[in-house]
């Protein structure tokens, strides 16, 4: 069975609130978090510092334009489509 991450068309959006002292610290923390989750290609698409920290949304790219898309690969022998 194919892994769900292989079916992602382009990217995953990760959104959370992080406790931090500044917008820049929040940006660094979110990029670090995405990398710890295994994503190397990350953009911050929204960040708002307010109160004790930031609300931040990152786009973690699985495939950029022109990549070899996992979801275009045919199923492996014996793999059952769900």
KEMIDO-681341 format. One line per 4 residues: number of its first residue (from 1); for each residue x, y, z of N, C-alpha, C, O, CB. Coordinates in pm, 1 decimal. Glycine has a CB too. Layout:
NUM) X Y Z X Y Z X Y Z X Y Z X Y Z  ...
This chain:
1) 84.5 -117.7 0.0 0.0 0.0 0.0 89.5 124.7 0.0 189.9 129.7 71.0 -96.4 -0.6 122.8  53.0 222.8 -78.5 130.2 346.4 -88.4 122.6 424.8 42.3 19.9 425.6 110.1 79.6 432.6 -205.4  231.5 489.7 75.8 233.7 574.8 194.4 163.0 705.8 162.0 177.0 757.0 51.0 379.8 600.7 242.6  87.5 761.0 256.6 15.1 885.7 229.4 106.7 999.2 183.6 66.9 1078.8 98.6 -60.1 929.0 353.1
5) 227.2 1008.5 237.5 318.0 1115.4 198.2 355.8 1105.4 50.4 386.7 1206.5 -12.6 443.5 1111.9 284.6  353.5 984.3 -5.0 381.2 965.6 -147.6 267.8 1018.5 -234.1 285.5 1037.4 -354.5 404.8 818.2 -178.0  152.0 1042.6 -174.7 35.2 1091.7 -247.9 18.7 1243.5 -238.3 -70.9 1300.3 -300.8 -89.8 1024.0 -196.1  103.9 1308.5 -161.1 93.9 1454.3 -147.4 131.7 1518.2 -280.9 238.2 1490.3 -335.9 186.3 1507.4 -31.6
9) 44.2 1603.4 -332.1 66.2 1662.7 -462.5 182.2 1761.3 -462.1 263.2 1760.4 -554.8 -59.0 1731.2 -509.3  192.4 1845.6 -361.0 299.9 1943.2 -361.1 358.9 1968.3 -222.4 479.8 1954.3 -204.2 250.2 2072.0 -418.2  276.4 2004.9 -124.4 330.3 2043.3 6.1 228.4 2017.1 116.5 110.0 1993.9 91.9 371.4 2191.5 6.0  279.7 2021.9 238.2 195.3 2016.2 357.1 204.7 2150.8 426.3 312.4 2209.9 432.7 237.8 1899.7 453.0
13) 93.8 2199.4 477.9 95.4 2320.4 558.7 91.9 2279.6 705.4 7.0 2201.2 747.9 -24.6 2414.2 523.3  185.4 2333.9 781.1 194.3 2309.2 924.7 162.9 2440.1 994.5 225.4 2542.0 965.2 335.9 2254.4 966.2  68.0 2439.5 1085.7 31.0 2562.3 1155.6 24.5 2535.1 1305.0 -27.4 2432.5 1349.0 -104.5 2617.2 1104.1  78.1 2628.9 1382.0 76.9 2614.6 1526.4 103.2 2749.2 1591.7 129.0 2848.9 1524.3 180.7 2511.3 1571.9
17) 96.0 2750.1 1724.5 138.2 2865.0 1804.9 263.5 2822.7 1880.1 268.3 2714.6 1938.9 24.1 2913.0 1904.2  363.7 2907.7 1877.9 489.0 2880.3 1946.8 515.9 2989.9 2048.8 500.7 3108.2 2018.2 605.9 2869.0 1846.5  554.9 2952.6 2167.1 593.5 3048.2 2270.3 735.9 3093.1 2237.2 827.1 3011.2 2225.7 583.8 2985.2 2416.1  753.1 3224.8 2222.0 884.3 3279.1 2186.2 886.4 3429.2 2217.0 783.8 3489.3 2248.9 916.7 3252.8 2035.2
21) 1005.3 3487.4 2206.6 1023.2 3628.1 2243.2 1008.6 3724.9 2126.9 994.3 3845.1 2148.9 1157.3 3646.7 2304.9  1011.8 3674.8 2002.2 1004.1 3764.4 1886.5 954.8 3688.6 1763.4 951.9 3565.5 1761.5 1141.6 3828.6 1858.3  916.9 3763.3 1662.4 875.0 3703.4 1536.0 991.3 3625.8 1472.6 971.7 3516.5 1419.5 823.4 3812.4 1438.9  1111.0 3682.1 1478.5 1227.9 3615.6 1419.6 1257.3 3482.6 1490.0 1289.8 3383.7 1424.4 1351.4 3707.6 1427.3
25) 1246.1 3480.2 1621.8 1267.2 3354.6 1694.0 1161.4 3252.4 1654.5 1192.3 3134.8 1635.6 1264.4 3378.2 1846.5  1036.7 3297.1 1642.0 928.7 3208.1 1600.6 952.5 3150.9 1462.4 926.1 3033.0 1438.3 796.5 3281.2 1603.4  1002.1 3233.1 1371.4 1034.4 3188.0 1235.6 1141.8 3078.1 1240.4 1128.1 2973.7 1176.6 1082.9 3307.7 1148.3  1247.6 3103.3 1316.3 1356.2 3004.9 1328.2 1305.7 2873.8 1390.3 1341.1 2765.0 1345.0 1471.6 3062.7 1413.3
29) 1222.8 2885.8 1494.3 1170.8 2766.3 1560.7 1083.0 2682.4 1466.9 1090.1 2559.5 1467.8 1090.9 2806.1 1685.0  1001.1 2749.1 1387.0 911.7 2675.6 1296.5 991.0 2604.7 1188.0 960.1 2490.6 1153.9 809.0 2770.5 1232.9  1091.0 2669.2 1133.9 1174.6 2604.5 1032.3 1248.3 2486.2 1093.9 1259.1 2380.4 1031.8 1275.5 2705.3 971.1  1298.7 2503.5 1214.6 1367.5 2394.4 1284.3 1271.6 2277.8 1308.6 1308.7 2162.1 1288.9 1426.5 2444.2 1418.4
33) 1148.5 2307.5 1351.2 1049.3 2203.3 1375.3 1020.8 2124.7 1247.5 1020.1 2001.6 1249.2 919.7 2264.6 1429.9  997.5 2194.9 1137.2 969.4 2127.2 1010.7 1086.4 2038.1 969.7 1065.3 1927.4 920.1 939.7 2229.8 900.2  1208.1 2084.8 989.7 1325.7 2004.3 954.8 1337.1 1882.4 1045.5 1375.6 1774.6 1000.2 1453.6 2089.1 964.1  1304.0 1898.8 1173.2 1305.4 1784.3 1264.8 1201.4 1680.0 1225.2 1217.5 1561.4 1254.0 1280.3 1830.9 1408.4
37) 1094.8 1724.5 1159.2 991.9 1632.8 1110.1 1031.5 1568.9 977.0 958.6 1485.1 924.0 859.1 1706.3 1094.8  1147.7 1608.7 922.9 1197.9 1546.3 801.0 1183.7 1627.8 674.4 1216.6 1578.7 566.5 1130.1 1419.6 781.5  1136.1 1750.1 683.7 1119.0 1834.9 565.9 1235.7 1931.3 553.9 1265.2 2006.0 647.2 986.0 1912.3 572.7  1302.4 1929.7 438.4 1418.6 2016.0 419.4 1383.0 2145.0 345.4 1453.3 2245.1 359.3 1526.7 1941.3 343.5
41) 1275.6 2143.9 267.5 1235.3 2258.7 185.8 1111.9 2322.1 249.6 1000.8 2271.1 235.3 1206.2 2215.8 37.3  1132.0 2433.5 319.9 1025.6 2493.3 401.1 1018.7 2643.6 376.4 1121.6 2711.0 371.6 1048.5 2464.6 551.4  897.7 2695.6 360.9 873.6 2839.9 354.0 777.7 2878.4 466.0 686.4 2802.6 498.7 816.1 2881.5 214.4  798.0 2995.3 524.4 701.1 3050.6 619.1 602.4 3132.2 535.9 642.1 3225.9 466.7 771.4 3139.4 732.0
45) 473.7 3097.0 542.3 373.6 3165.7 461.1 288.3 3263.1 542.8 219.7 3348.5 486.8 283.9 3064.0 393.5  293.2 3249.5 675.7 220.0 3342.3 762.2 285.5 3340.7 899.0 320.3 3234.7 951.0 68.2 3304.4 772.2  302.1 3458.1 956.5 351.7 3465.2 1094.1 297.7 3592.5 1157.7 297.8 3699.4 1096.5 508.5 3462.1 1098.8  251.3 3579.0 1282.2 197.2 3693.6 1355.4 240.8 3682.3 1500.7 203.7 3588.4 1571.2 41.0 3700.5 1343.9
49) 319.6 3779.1 1543.9 364.1 3783.1 1682.7 258.2 3855.1 1764.7 216.1 3965.6 1730.5 503.0 3853.4 1696.0  215.3 3791.2 1873.7 113.8 3851.0 1959.4 118.4 3783.1 2095.4 121.0 3660.4 2104.2 -27.8 3838.8 1895.9  119.6 3862.1 2200.1 118.3 3806.9 2335.3 243.8 3726.3 2365.0 355.2 3777.5 2354.5 -4.2 3720.0 2355.2  225.2 3599.7 2402.2 339.4 3518.6 2444.7 418.9 3454.2 2330.8 514.6 3381.5 2357.4 291.5 3411.7 2535.7
53) 382.8 3478.5 2207.3 454.1 3413.8 2098.8 396.9 3443.0 1962.5 342.8 3550.9 1938.3 455.5 3268.4 2120.1  409.2 3345.5 1872.4 363.3 3363.5 1735.0 263.1 3257.0 1695.6 266.4 3144.2 1744.7 480.9 3361.7 1639.3  174.0 3295.5 1605.7 95.5 3199.7 1529.2 167.9 3195.1 1396.7 190.7 3298.4 1333.9 -60.2 3240.6 1514.9  204.2 3074.4 1353.9 286.6 3061.0 1234.6 239.3 2944.5 1148.9 199.2 2839.8 1199.7 433.2 3042.3 1272.8
57) 244.9 2965.3 1017.0 211.4 2859.2 920.8 330.6 2842.2 827.6 380.1 2938.8 769.4 79.9 2893.3 839.5  375.1 2719.8 814.6 486.1 2687.9 725.3 436.4 2594.2 616.2 349.9 2509.8 639.6 604.7 2623.9 803.4  491.2 2610.0 499.0 463.5 2517.3 389.3 586.3 2429.0 374.4 694.8 2476.8 341.5 429.8 2593.4 254.3  568.6 2300.8 398.8 676.5 2202.7 389.5 660.5 2129.5 256.9 567.2 2051.4 238.3 674.6 2102.2 511.2
61) 752.4 2156.0 165.7 740.0 2100.9 30.6 785.1 1955.9 24.4 894.2 1920.6 69.0 820.6 2183.9 -67.7  699.4 1874.2 -31.4 731.7 1736.7 -63.9 781.4 1734.7 -208.4 876.4 1663.9 -241.9 607.7 1642.0 -43.6  715.3 1813.9 -293.2 750.5 1827.1 -434.8 738.6 1973.7 -475.2 637.8 2038.1 -446.3 659.2 1737.2 -524.4  838.8 2025.4 -540.4 832.3 2156.7 -605.0 799.8 2132.7 -752.1 807.8 2019.4 -799.4 967.8 2237.6 -587.9
65) 763.9 2236.5 -823.5 735.7 2223.4 -966.9 853.1 2157.3 -1037.3 968.2 2197.0 -1019.2 706.1 2361.3 -1030.0  823.6 2058.1 -1116.2 926.5 1987.6 -1191.6 989.4 1870.6 -1118.3 1075.2 1801.9 -1173.6 1032.5 2082.5 -1229.8  947.6 1846.8 -993.8 1000.9 1733.6 -918.3 950.1 1601.9 -976.6 859.1 1600.2 -1059.4 962.1 1744.8 -769.5  1009.3 1493.7 -932.9 958.1 1361.2 -966.6 847.0 1333.2 -866.2 873.0 1307.0 -748.7 1072.2 1249.5 -962.6
69) 725.0 1338.8 -913.1 609.3 1326.4 -825.3 582.8 1180.6 -788.9 566.3 1096.2 -877.0 485.9 1387.2 -891.5  578.9 1151.1 -658.4 552.6 1016.3 -612.2 416.0 964.7 -654.0 399.6 845.1 -678.3 564.6 1010.9 -463.9  319.1 1052.5 -662.5 183.7 1009.4 -694.4 165.4 976.8 -843.2 58.9 929.1 -882.5 85.4 1116.6 -653.2  267.3 1001.7 -926.3 259.1 963.4 -1067.4 315.3 823.4 -1092.5 295.2 765.8 -1199.4 333.5 1064.7 -1153.2
73) 385.9 769.6 -993.0 444.0 636.7 -1008.3 332.8 532.0 -1007.2 237.8 542.0 -929.7 547.2 608.2 -895.9  345.8 430.5 -1094.8 245.7 322.9 -1089.8 260.8 242.0 -962.4 369.6 238.2 -905.0 258.2 230.9 -1212.5  154.9 177.6 -917.0 162.9 95.2 -795.8 266.3 -16.3 -815.0 283.7 -68.5 -925.1 23.7 34.7 -761.1  333.6 -51.0 -707.0 430.6 -159.4 -711.1 357.6 -293.0 -728.3 239.4 -304.4 -695.8 517.4 -160.3 -582.4
77) 427.2 -391.7 -778.6 368.7 -525.2 -796.6 310.6 -574.7 -665.0 378.7 -572.0 -562.5 474.4 -625.2 -849.6  189.5 -618.3 -666.5 125.0 -671.6 -548.0 63.9 -565.5 -456.9 -0.4 -598.7 -357.3 223.0 -751.2 -471.2  83.7 -438.3 -490.5 29.4 -329.6 -408.8 -118.6 -312.0 -441.3 -156.5 -306.5 -558.3 107.6 -196.5 -432.9  -198.9 -303.4 -341.7 -342.6 -288.2 -358.7 -379.6 -142.0 -341.0 -339.0 -78.3 -243.9 -420.3 -377.1 -258.8
81) -455.5 -89.8 -433.5 -505.2 46.2 -422.9 -617.3 51.0 -320.3 -704.9 -35.5 -320.6 -553.9 98.1 -559.9  -616.0 149.5 -233.4 -718.3 162.2 -130.2 -840.4 231.7 -182.1 -936.8 250.7 -107.9 -664.8 236.1 -11.2
